[in-house]
Amino acid sequence: MAKELPILPTPPSSQEGAQEEFLYTRVFCSRENSPPLKLLLDFLKSKGQLPLVPKMDPAALDDWAWVQISLGYSREHKPIQLICARDRGTYKDVFEQERQFFLDQLSTFSDVEAEVVRKCVADSRFLVTTRLVKSDITEEGYDFNSWILEFFQDNCNGVVQLDGQGFFSPKGELVVELGVTEPE
């Protein structure tokens, strides 16, 4: 059973009570298991990032079956939430719904790039989604999120999807443009 990790508290918002809008990014990964969070944190540190991690049992960072965590990039801004949904266990229904949504979207394309992306999504075993608060994210936060996406793309045979844009190649080029923002 996966451990649900504690969420890092966020600084108070100047727009208390206002409905927050989120930007979602995803990496559909074909590797069987997600790597432990410790490897992600080590990767971020190697790229000059200093992730702010909630206080937790250090053994939880070595667990491959993690479900969610919030990683901060700045004490003045809200953290980025990471959620891992797998083809088995916790959040399996969310994984299947998201995968099917994007497979349906990709089925309207007939070019080679879309076929490669469609195969990656169809073969995915888990999905890492990041959630960013649109009104609070900075350039530093976008960079931090990009490093997270790159880690899973490179280490888990993943394909990156950004809401409102589409799917990207490992070189960061938009290969399938999708105007949709997220599954309902």
C-alpha positions in Angstrom: 0.0 0.0 0.0 1.4 3.4 -1.0 2.1 6.0 1.7 0.3 9.3 1.3 2.9 11.9 2.1 2.2 15.0 4.1 1.5 18.2 2.2 3.8 21.2 2.7 1.9 24.1 4.1 1.4 27.0 1.7 1.9 30.7 2.6 -1.4 32.6 3.1 -2.8 34.0 -0.2 -3.7 37.6 -0.7 -6.9 36.4 -2.4 -8.4 34.4 0.4 -11.7 32.8 -0.6 -11.0 33.3 -4.3 -11.3 30.2 -6.5 -7.7 29.2 -7.5 -7.0 28.2 -11.1 -4.5 25.5 -11.7 -2.2 24.5 -14.5 -1.6 20.8 -14.9 1.4 19.1 -16.5 1.8 15.4 -16.9 4.3 12.7 -17.7 3.0 9.4 -19.0 5.6 6.9 -18.1 6.1 3.3 -19.5 8.5 2.1 -16.8 6.9 -0.4 -14.5 7.4 1.6 -11.2 8.0 5.2 -10.3 11.3 5.9 -8.7 11.5 6.8 -5.1 11.2 10.5 -4.3 14.7 10.6 -3.0 16.0 10.1 -6.5 13.9 13.1 -7.7 15.2 15.3 -4.9 18.8 14.3 -5.6 18.2 15.1 -9.3 16.7 18.5 -8.5 19.7 19.3 -6.2 22.1 18.3 -9.0 20.5 20.9 -11.2 21.0 23.6 -8.6 17.4 23.5 -7.3 16.7 23.5 -3.5 13.4 21.7 -3.1 11.4 22.5 0.1 10.1 19.2 1.4 7.6 18.7 4.2 8.8 17.1 7.4 8.3 13.3 7.0 9.8 10.0 7.9 13.0 9.7 5.8 12.0 6.1 4.9 9.0 7.5 3.0 11.4 9.1 0.5 12.7 5.7 -0.4 9.3 4.2 -1.1 8.6 3.6 -4.8 4.9 3.5 -4.2 4.5 7.1 -3.2 1.2 8.8 -4.1 1.6 12.5 -3.6 3.8 15.2 -2.2 4.1 19.0 -2.4 7.5 20.4 -3.3 8.3 24.0 -2.7 10.7 26.0 -4.8 10.3 29.2 -2.8 9.1 30.0 0.7 7.1 33.0 -0.7 5.1 30.9 -3.2 2.8 27.9 -3.1 4.5 24.6 -3.7 4.0 22.4 -6.7 1.9 19.3 -6.0 3.0 16.0 -7.5 0.5 13.1 -7.8 1.4 9.7 -9.0 -1.4 7.5 -10.4 -0.6 4.0 -11.5 -2.2 1.2 -13.5 -2.7 -0.7 -10.3 -3.5 0.3 -6.7 -4.3 3.8 -5.4 -5.7 6.2 -8.1 -5.9 3.4 -10.7 -9.3 4.8 -11.8 -7.8 8.3 -12.2 -4.9 6.9 -14.2 -7.3 5.0 -16.5 -9.5 8.0 -17.0 -6.6 10.4 -17.8 -5.0 7.9 -20.2 -8.3 7.2 -22.0 -9.0 11.0 -22.3 -5.7 11.6 -24.0 -5.9 8.5 -26.2 -9.2 9.8 -27.4 -7.7 13.2 -28.1 -4.8 11.7 -29.9 -7.0 9.5 -32.1 -7.9 12.5 -34.2 -4.3 12.9 -35.4 -2.8 10.8 -38.2 0.8 11.9 -38.4 3.8 9.9 -37.2 4.5 12.1 -34.2 1.0 11.6 -32.9 1.3 7.9 -33.4 4.5 7.8 -31.4 2.9 9.8 -28.6 -0.3 7.7 -28.7 1.8 4.5 -28.3 3.7 6.1 -25.3 0.4 7.0 -23.6 -1.2 3.6 -24.4 1.9 1.8 -23.0 2.2 4.0 -19.9 2.2 2.2 -16.5 2.0 5.3 -14.3 1.3 9.0 -14.7 2.9 11.8 -12.7 0.8 15.0 -12.6 2.1 18.3 -11.4 -0.4 21.0 -10.2 0.7 24.6 -10.2 -1.4 27.6 -8.9 -1.6 29.9 -12.0 -1.8 33.1 -10.0 1.2 32.3 -7.8 3.7 30.6 -10.1 6.9 32.4 -11.1 9.5 31.8 -13.8 11.5 30.1 -11.0 8.5 27.8 -10.4 8.1 27.0 -14.1 11.8 26.1 -14.3 11.5 24.0 -11.1 8.5 22.2 -12.7 10.4 21.7 -15.9 13.2 19.9 -14.0 10.5 17.6 -12.4 9.1 16.8 -15.8 12.5 16.1 -17.3 13.4 13.7 -14.5 10.4 11.5 -15.1 10.6 11.8 -18.9 14.3 10.8 -18.9 14.2 8.2 -16.2 10.8 6.5 -16.7 10.5 6.5 -20.5 7.9 9.2 -20.3 6.2 11.7 -22.6 5.4 15.2 -21.4 2.0 16.8 -21.8 1.2 20.5 -20.8 -2.4 21.7 -20.5 -3.4 24.1 -23.2 -0.3 23.2 -25.3 0.0 19.5 -26.0 2.7 16.8 -26.0 6.5 17.4 -26.2 9.5 15.5 -27.5 12.4 14.8 -25.3 14.1 17.8 -26.9 11.3 20.0 -25.6 9.7 20.5 -29.0 5.9 20.6 -29.3 5.1 17.5 -31.4 1.3 17.2 -30.9 -0.6 20.4 -30.3 -3.8 20.0 -28.2 -6.0 22.9 -27.3 -7.7 21.0 -24.5 -6.8 21.9 -21.0 -7.7 18.9 -18.9 -10.0 15.9 -18.7 -13.3 16.6 -17.0 
